[in-house]
Amino acid sequence: MSTTMPDTTGLDADRYLKEVAPYLGAVSAEERAELLEDLAEHLREIAAEPGPPLAERLGSPEAYAAELLASAGVTATGAPRQARLARVSSVIARVRASRIGREATRLGPVLRPAWWVARAYLVVALLASIEYGSYPGFPVPHLAGSSLVGLIAVVLVVPLSVRLGQRHLPRTGRLMAIGANIVLAIFALVLLGKVRSRQVIYVQPDGGVSQNATGGCLTNSSGENITNLYAYSPDGTLLDPVLLYDQDGQPINNLCPDFDDQGRPLTNQYSQDVNGAPVYNAFPRRQTVALQADSGSQPAPPGANVSVPPPAVVVPKLAPTTTVAPSTTTTATTAPPG
Amino acid sequence: MDTTQLLKGVLDLAVLAVVRDEDGYGYDIVRRLRVAGLDDVGDASVYGTLRRLYQAGALKSYVVASEEGPHRKYYGATPMGRELFETWVKKWRGFAEAMDVLIDARGMETA
């Protein structure tokens, strides 16, 4: 036996113990802790003996746990629960034995760390969308008014998420983690949908996340979507850019600029803050429209884009008394981000 | 017949038989049982049995430091364990005899 063996064998023992531990769930917490502590020593002892890895020598962790519980005469707390667990684990075993299950089992351990990193990002992205009511700053979450804060938050949450993933959680903790993972996975799907359709995610007053659909789009009196906003000074100069807020200081960004009035897809380019995060309430947005080959008599080359020009407007001459209304003066709370 | 089922009933006796004369650590006890012919004996069963016998007072245990690997937990029979062993041996002999008779009688009938 070489002197370097205990290092690797210790790891082997710890890994096997981790796999056995969940199957010892039916005993009382106190008994379980004691059993695990003893078992850790025992497995390390076996792993130090020359031979193949523990998983090969000792068989499946589930069978090992069952054999151990039976022979140790450990009193199980609540037999029905144990039976229920056994049924669940038999279903899991059958799924695992299937072809997809085997592939997932093979890929699972490889992909888990990637998920730990991804969910850290999703946590911050979720916070960002709760804070703003939309999700500004994709792909870098925009938190507390800055994408730098968002980036730092992601960097800080990643190691926490990885540690959480590596730790063996008690039963309740594990269930909570699974619940949180499901929420984040759903959020990721919503986020993907948003990125694909270039729409904005809104958080409803009740906290639920929904995608900007028919109700959330800013429309004109005819019910058509307003695709862009243009502000002019009284002398007719186009103000570019302006930042628009509503009466509550919320940024106005609920435009659905997906198609122009002829149904052609619009591509939007948003103004950016100093950190490079898009500012969705800066107007007018730069828009281009993709020319479709069949839309006109002249065949356009594929991928040709044309900028959407500002509308031709005639600004009314304003009477001096109405230029400054007290209620519309900007307050400090509506200062633009950044 | 599945020998693991048979083993379940006699593992206490087998383990006590192994440590009766010479103390041993977990893996060593498994090895001794296998060398004796109980090939199907599993580590988990032996370890569980050791734990249970120890908690019942039939076994004593102590840790021996090892230079090349982790410490080893040795098990040995206590006086109570030896007593228990004697009782079980008697029971086993009676049981085995009855089984032998049963098997032989049946065997002759069918022959």
Boltz contact constraints between the chains, C-beta under 6 A:
constraints:
  - contact:
      token1: [A, 1]
      token2: [B, 68]
      max_distance: 6.0
  - contact:
      token1: [A, 6]
      token2: [B, 69]
      max_distance: 6.0
  - contact:
      token1: [A, 42]
      token2: [B, 26]
      max_distance: 6.0
  - contact:
      token1: [A, 42]
      token2: [B, 47]
      max_distance: 6.0
  - contact:
      token1: [A, 44]
      token2: [B, 70]
      max_distance: 6.0
  - contact:
      token1: [A, 45]
      token2: [B, 70]
      max_distance: 6.0
  - contact:
      token1: [A, 45]
      token2: [B, 72]
      max_distance: 6.0
  - contact:
      token1: [A, 46]
      token2: [B, 27]
      max_distance: 6.0
  - contact:
      token1: [A, 48]
      token2: [B, 69]
      max_distance: 6.0
  - contact:
      token1: [A, 48]
      token2: [B, 70]
      max_distance: 6.0
  - contact:
      token1: [A, 49]
      token2: [B, 27]
      max_distance: 6.0
  - contact:
      token1: [A, 58]
      token2: [B, 43]
      max_distance: 6.0
  - contact:
      token1: [A, 64]
      token2: [B, 44]
      max_distance: 6.0
  - contact:
      token1: [A, 67]
      token2: [B, 42]
      max_distance: 6.0
  - contact:
      token1: [A, 67]
      token2: [B, 44]
      max_distance: 6.0
  - contact:
      token1: [A, 67]
      token2: [B, 45]
      max_distance: 6.0
  - contact:
      token1: [A, 68]
      token2: [B, 44]
      max_distance: 6.0
  - contact:
      token1: [A, 68]
      token2: [B, 48]
      max_distance: 6.0
  - contact:
      token1: [A, 71]
      token2: [B, 45]
      max_distance: 6.0
  - contact:
      token1: [A, 71]
      token2: [B, 48]
      max_distance: 6.0
  - contact:
      token1: [A, 71]
      token2: [B, 49]
      max_distance: 6.0
  - contact:
      token1: [A, 72]
      token2: [B, 48]
      max_distance: 6.0
  - contact:
      token1: [A, 72]
      token2: [B, 51]
      max_distance: 6.0
  - contact:
      token1: [A, 72]
      token2: [B, 52]
      max_distance: 6.0
  - contact:
      token1: [A, 73]
      token2: [B, 52]
      max_distance: 6.0
